[in-house]
Amino acid sequence: MNPLKILVLSNDTTYTYNLRNEVLERLVNDGHEVVVVSKPLLLQDELKALGCRLIDLNTNRHGTNPISDLGLLMQFRRIIKAEKPDLVLTYNIKPNAYGGMACRMTKSHYMPNITGLGTALEYPGLMQKITSRLYKSGVAGADCVFFQNEENKQFFESHHMLRKGTATVLLPGSGVSLNRHQPMPYPAEDGKIHFLFIARVMQEKGIDLYLGAAKRVFEKHKDVMFHICGQCDDEKYNGLLKEAEKSGYILYHGEQKDMVPFFEMAHCIVHPSYYPEGMSNVLLEAAAHCRPIITTDRSGCRETVEDGKTGFVIPIKNEDALTDALEKFLGMSWEQKRDMGLAGRAKIEREFDRQLVVKAYEKEIERIFA
């Protein structure tokens, strides 16, 4: 196969490097020219070091203004026409929808990756109808559509969002880099058990449930500390977290570039999300580092855990169940907690190695251009 020019459309450079770097590295090593189109945030130099060229474009991921979105569509179309790629890879909701439309307009080969449905598709109503039509138009001409969990794939099929005959591939989420996320020794119990919440601080990620359960657990156990890492998506939580820290059992660390010290410190990762995940990368990385997990029976979360063996799976939106799971974890011995983390690492090695994702992309590219 001759070298290709491949355009990558995604929300931002931080996301692209953290979750796609192995795919991009393999494409570059295979002799392809790779151009990343996204909002310039962190890790731009790392992307360039892989051999990628960058084009700055703000996708305004949270915006809902139709005029701005039309402008984004036109910008995608302009870039694609100027770059003339052989193949376009798209990630995230707006690049998938509007980038996909631009690919159809320019008759370009493209492969979207459905990284989660997002709240607009989650609940029946006007926004679901509008968003599903946008997505349907975005993926209509795709050479292949990648899905990160079976439930997302079924949603697209049941809502007739895929054209008949469209190739689909089910991936193990974004996978996890086993080299970058190595096993860590389980932390000693130095007088405290440390729980860790890693996510954007927003209601649907379960922050209110986490704070409520933490308060109830602390009333019985003073040897606990509940940590929070993540950017506040909702301004109201800035004040709430400051108040929570005064309690003495909550520590808010903000958004962190290097999570290694926090994984090293944590005895358990708590992710009470009911957000429409693709596949939770936080949970994949936590398990790769040999950390037990408490998460919800939610697509994109439940797949990462074997209940009772690598962690605990609880019902969504259930503070009582979360409190019970925290209490159950506290009642385990140090050896039981450590062994739960080791079992999680073994599961990740079997099912979620990112090289499985790399190989899936290589296979589809070979199929299209052989």
N, C-alpha and C positions, 0 to 999 in steps of 0.2 A: 504494500500500500504506500502510495506517495505521501510525503509530509503534507499536513493540512494546516490551514489557518483557522483557529478555534477561538471564538468570542465567548466570554463568560459574563453573564448578566446576573448581578446579585445586589443585595441591599447595601453592604459596606465591606471594606477591606478586612476589618477585624473578623467578621463572620467568615469571610471567604478563606482567609488563611487558616483559622483555627479548625474549620470543619472540612475544607476541601484541599488542603495543601498536598496530601498524598496523591490525589487524583491529578492535580495540576502538575506536580513534579513528574509523574509518570508520563503525562502527555508531552511535557517538554523533553524528557529523556528519550521518548519515542521519536523525536525529531519534529514535533509539531510546533507551530508558532501559537502562543497563547496570549490573548489580550483580555484583561479583566476590566469590566466596566462597572463601577460601583462608587458609592460615596467614600471619600478618603478619610478613614479614621486611623486606628492603630494598625501596626504590622505591614505598612506599605513597603518598607525596606525589605522585609522578609519575603514578600511576594516577588519583589524585583530580584532578590537573590535566587529565587527558584528559577528565574528566567522569564518571568511574565512582564508584559508591558501593561501599564495602567492608564485608563481613561477615567477622569473624574465625572461622576454624574450622581446628583442627589435624587434618590428615588422617593424621598419623602414618605417613608414607610407607613407613618401614622395618618397621613393626610387623606381626607375624603372629598376634597373639592374636585368635581368632575372636570372643570376647566384645567386645573393643574395636572390631572391625570391624562387629559388629552394632550397636554404639552409634553408629558413624559413619553407617551406613545410616539409622538412626532420626533422626540430626541432619540429614542431607540431606533426609529426608522432611519433617521439621518446618519447615525453612527454606523448602522449595518450597511447602508448604501455606500458610505465612504470607505469602510474597512473591507467590504466584499469577502466575508468569511466563508469557508467551506461548511462550517458547522457552528451552531450557537447552542451553548448550554445555559439553561436558566434555572435560578433558584429563588425561593421566596415568592410571596404572593404577587406583588406588582410586576417584578420581572417576568414571572410565569405568564401572567395575564397580558400585560401590555407589550412585553418583549416578545411573547408568542404571536400576538397580532402583527407586530412589526415584521417578524420573520415570515408570516404568511403574505404580508403586503410585498415583501422583497423576494418571495419565493426561495427562502433560505432553508436549508436543513436545520432542524433544531430538536433538542431533547430537554423537556422540562422535568424538574425534580420537585414533587409535591412534598414540601417540608412541613406540612401541617395545614389544616383547613382554615384556621383563624376564626375569630369569634363571629365574623360576618356570615360565615357559612354554618355556624354551629346551631343557630336557632331559627325555626321557621318564621317567615315574615318577608317584608319587602326587601331588606338588605340581603337576605339569603337568595332571593330570586335574582336580584341585580348582580350579586357577586358570582352566583353559579353561571349566569349567562356570560359574564366577562371571562370566567375561567374556561367555559365551554368554547368560547371563541378563541381563547389563547392557546388551547391545546389541540384545536381542531386539525391542524396540519402537521402535528408532531410526528417525527419518525419513530419515537419511542417515548413513553411517559413512565418515569420512575416514581414509585410510591414507597413511603417509609414504614407504612403499616397496613395491614389488611383492611382495617375499618375505613381508612381514607379511600382505598381502592373501591371498596363496596359502595361508598357514598357516591363516587363519580359514576359508577355503573348504574346504581339505582336511580340517579337523577339524570341519566342519559346525557352525561357530559363528555362521553368519549364517542368518537366516530366508530362505526363498525369496522373491525379489522385493525384498529390502532394497536400497535405492539405495546405491551406493558411489562414492567419488571418490578418485582417486589424486593426491596433492599432491606438489610438489617439497620434501618435508620441511616444515619451518616457514618455508622461504624465508629470505632475508636482506635486511635493509634496506640498499639501495644508497646511500641518503642518509646513514645513520648510519655505514656502513662504507665509507668512501671509499678510492680507490686511494692507496697510500703510496709514496713514493720507496724504491727498494731500498737497503738499508743498505750503506755502504762496508765493505770488508774492512779493519778497523783493526788487523790483527794476529791477530784471532780470528774464527772462524765460530761463530755462536750458533744452537744448536738449541733448540726450545721445545716442551715437553710441557704441554698444557692439558687437564686433566680431573680428575674426582674421583680421588684417589690410592687406587686399588684394583686388585687383581690383574687383573680382567677388562678393565680399561682399558689394560693392557699395561705397567704401571709396572715390573715386574720385568724384562721384555724390554728396556725403555728403559735401565734402570740397567746391565744386563748388557752391552748393545751399546755403551753409552757408555764403559764401562771398557775394552772391547776396542779401540775406536777411539782412545781417549786413549793407549793403549800405543804407537800408531804416529804419532799426530798430537798434538802439544802445543798447537797453535793452535786448539783447540776449547773451547767451553763449553756445557754441557748444563743448561738451565733447566727448572724445574718450577713450574707454577702450579696450585693446586687444593687443596681441602680433603681431609684424610685421612679416608676412610670407615672405614678399619681402623686401630685404634690401633697395631698392630705397625709400621706404616710411619713413625710419628713417630721412633722410634729408628733405623730403617734409614736414613732421610733425613739425620738428624744425622750418622750415621757416613759416609754417602756424601759429605756436604759437606766432610768432612775430607780427602777425596781431592784437592780443589782443582779439579776439573772439573765438579762438580755444584753448582748454586745452587737452593735451595728457597725460593720466595717466598710460599708459603701461598696462601690464597684471596684473589683480588684483585677489587675492584669495578670498577676502570678498567683494561682490558687494553690500551689504546692504546699506552702506552710499551713494552709487551712485544712487541706486533706490530711496532712501529717498529724495535726492536732486533733482532728475529729474522731470520735468513737462511732458515730452514726450520722448518715446523711438523711435529712427529712425533707420530703418533697410532696406536700399534700395538694398537688395541683389538680384542678379540674379544667385547665386550659386545653384547647384542642391541639395537643402536641402532634408532631410528626413522629419523632422518637426522642425522648429526653436525653440530650447529650450530657447533662449534669449527672444523670444516673449511670450512664455508660462509663463515664470517667471515674465516678466514685467507686463503682464495682471493680474497674480495672486497677484501682489503687488499693483493693482489698478492704473496702469499707462497706459494712452492712447498710441496708437501705430500708427506710420506711416510706412507702408511696401509695398511691391510690389505684383502685381498680378502674383505670382509665386507659384507653388506647394510647400507646406511646409511652406509657409508664409501666403497666402491668407486665409487658413483654420482657422487661429488663430484670425481673425478680422471680425467684422461685419461693413462694410464700412458705415461711417457716424454715427455709434452708439458707437462702442468701439475704433474707430480710423479711419484712412483713408488708402485705398488701391489704389496704383498708378501703371501705366504701368512700366515695367522694362526698365532700361537704359534710363530713361527720366528725365533729370535734370530740365527741365521746369516744369514737373508735380510735382516733389519733392519740388521745390521752391514754387509752388502754394499751395501745401498741408501745408507747413510750414507757409505760409502767412495766410492761412485759419485758422490754429490752433491759431496763434497769435491774430486773430480777435475775437476769442471766449471769453466769460466771464469766470471768475474763476470757477463759479458754473457749467458751461457747460463742462469745462475741467475735473473737479472733477467727474461729473456724467458719463462722458465717461469712466473714469477709473473704476468706480464702476460697470458699465455695463460689462466691460472687465472681472472683477473678477467673476461676475455671470456666464459669458460664460464658463470660465475655470472650475468652480465648476460643471457645467452641463456636459461638454464634454471632459475635459482633466485631470480629477483626476487620478493620477498615480496608484491608487488602481485598476482602470480598467485594467491597464497593468498587475499588479500582478495577478489578477483573471484570465486573459487570459492565462498566463503562467501556473498557477495551473491547469486550465482546460485541457490544452494540455498534461501536464505531466501525469495527471490522465488518459487521454485517451490512452496514449502510454503504461503505465505500470499497468493499472488496471487489 
